[in-house]
Amino acid sequence: MTGERDERWRTQWTYDVMRGGDVERGRGPSRRGLVAGAAAAGLALPLTSGSASAAVRAGAPGAAGREHAPKAPEVSEAPQAAGSLQPYASYWFPDSFPEGREPDPGAVWRSLKSWRPQDDADLPYNVATVPLAKRFTPVPANPTARAGQARISALVSFAGTAGNPSQGSSNADYYALSHWAYLDELVFWGGSSGEGVILAPNAPVTDAAHRNGVPVLGNVFLPPTAYGGELAWTRELVQKDALGRFPLADKLIQVARTYGFDGWFLNGETDGGDSALARQFADFVQALRKGAPELRITWYDAFNADGRVGWQGALNDKNAMFFQRGTEKLSDTVFVDFRWSASRLASSAAYARRLGRSPYELWAGVDVEASGWDARVNWDAFVPEGRDHVVSYGLYRPEWTRRSGEAPGPFHARDDQFWGGRNTDPSAPAGPGSWRPAARTVADRSTVTSVPFASAFNTGHGTAWYEGGVRTGDAEWNHLGLQDRLPGRRWARWADDGGGTFRRPAVGFDFGAAWRGGSSLLVDGTLDHPVTLELYRTRLPLRAGTVLEITHRADEGSAAVTVEAAVAYAEPAQAGGRPKFRRLPVRTVRTLRAADGPHGWVTSTVRIGGGPGRTAYALGVRLSAPGGNPVRWRLGALAVHDGEPAAHTPAAPSALQIAASRGTGDGTAELRLTWKPSAKAVPVRHYEVHQVLPDGQRRFLGGTCGTAFYLPALRRTSGEPGTRLEVRAVGELYTASAAAAAVFTW
């Protein structure tokens, strides 16, 4: 597949093929154009990586031999390091490097065979810490969504191979994936012959996915020779040592376990091998499976039993040896190339069954990189309506919904349509056009199963940072590890029984104000009928003292909004059924009353327990306005707990150190910070880093789920000789611990 333009487009494809593509937003030729051009030229089109060359930058963080010596916790040395301290997601070649060329700009060539965790200075910044959550499947939101049949994999390029920041960045323009409820697997897509062909996921993506129960796979991309691929890399990957073991399989296992992600997508597309190499590749996959049975393996339909590359668009005798060997499972799933047809998918499903495997372990590739929801897809070939699904499907590059340079709000509005349909209502999902959104096809899942539970509707990026409704950080940012568990059904809106047709108010994430984090939930429109907005499907065990807290406000110009909590104590009897909500009065809010708290935010608490053995199956809010007038109502936070939030405050971290620093001019410096984690008596959701200003106010600098953080630009204030930095642990209810502190001296 195609991706952002880099040197490969200029050197590896003919001019005629390139002319077949359409270039948009600085991207390379679209897959549609390349298919047309390749057909005219008689060429096969591979599943190529979409990674671009990283922007040119100084230094080589994480390169072998580079050291960042720890400094005393209270004082740092004067910045002296040469080159940026920015850590990036790790990438490697199997062993040897490309012959006759230099690394792409910003890339550092590394050998996986020689990688050792103790030598990796970037490792603390790349380790994911959130465990993979367990999920349940609620009754589907509509009759066409199926449980237990087709699932969805997504191959996503969050940035170029050499340019995936380990700890987010100071930019709100980011693919903040949030529709985890429909995903069964995420592949951290990347790799290129000029940077590295093995890519490990960064920590923020893995932490966000794990919070929502979605496993994350790194990518092994052995490129076609047309993209600079060298068959030597395939041979190095599957080489055996003198004892018949596979050293690189052991390395892939070690990387996944060390970094905290869940497995590997194996994409062999370098042609020129033979059947002996194919058998050794299958042996390699078998060794990977036996060495780490807990890891997931997805095989891409390219490399065949004869050792040659030939995309089948099916599971058949040419590639089944990498999926199943006798009675032994090798790969968990197979990504079926885009050359599939209805007959090929039907035969693939039958083939999987003959092997004793589920047909839903096959991903039929759906390419949305260039056209998004305008892509031409034969949906009935794999997810027909009215009969059982045939196979699952894999979305290639759904980050199409992001437009470079665009604000976060429009991105999320478009993303909600991509996953939920043009009406952004999963109870009746359809379109745009002939597009079948995920909500129409697969049952959503949820991880909201325990108390306490809280969400501030933080999407993992923003144009500012808020705490208690007050802006404490003015810079743009992104860090998916800070993303909350967000509503899975965007956006189920119900009129009262007997209301007939009604105008659904617009619902979506808004970045103009927030209670905590970078965003809040905004309901904007006319309430000609009271509307119940469903937020979460849950399995929350309740006690007599369990309460629901919501923090909300009415924006300037809004009519008064009467708010009631909506709690369902049973599931609907059938798919598409409306939950039977119990309404619990909260309060009426009017425009920005200063007496109600910072910028008009109020927190209302209602008891939702009532006795042992009771369970909350859905949470929402019911909104009404006098006379059906237009409203702009914000939901800033929602929390469920059994007692005082202070009881869920974690212990403070300790031993905050400035591990490395470098002056960047104009009174700024970049820093690497490390600290020791909090004691485990109370779980830590994430850590937050602040700068203490001379007047005692705190400025938010960032956050992470781990115990190491990179600051790209610490700003000196009023010529101060030293800047105090503080790190706090934040619990599930957003109560923060005492601070660990250090001073950076200028």
FENDASUL-V407731 format. One record per run of one state. SS is the DSSP state (a for helix, b for strand, c for the rest). FROM is the first residue (numbers start at 1). LEN is the number of residues. Records with the same first field share a line. If there is no record, write none. Layout:
SS = FROM-LEN  FROM-LEN
This chain:
c = 1-3  5-2  13-2  20-7  28-3  42-46  89-2  94-17  112-5  120-3  127-9  137-9  147-5  157-4  164-1  166-3  170-10  183-2  189-3  193-3  197-1  200-3  212-3  223-2  228-3  238-9  260-3  269-6  292-4  301-2  304-5  310-10  323-1  326-2  330-3  337-5  355-4  368-4  375-4  382-10  397-1  402-6  421-5  429-9  443-3  447-6  456-5  463-2  468-2  474-3  479-1  483-10  496-10  511-5  518-2  527-4  543-4  555-6  569-12  590-1  592-2  597-1  601-1  608-6  625-1  629-1  642-3  649-5  666-2  677-9  693-5  705-3  716-6  731-5  737-3  746-1
b = 4-1  27-1  88-1  91-3  111-1  136-1  146-1  152-5  165-1  169-1  185-4  192-1  196-1  198-2  215-8  263-6  296-5  303-1  309-1  324-2  328-2  333-4  362-6  392-5  442-1  446-1  453-3  461-2  465-3  470-4  477-2  493-3  506-5  516-2  520-7  531-12  547-8  561-8  581-9  591-1  602-6  614-11  630-12  654-12  668-9  686-7  698-7  708-8  722-9  736-1  740-6
a = 7-6  15-5  31-11  117-3  123-4  161-3  180-3  203-9  225-3  231-7  247-13  275-17  320-3  342-13  359-3  372-3  379-3  398-4  408-13  426-3  438-4  480-3  594-3  598-3  626-3  645-4
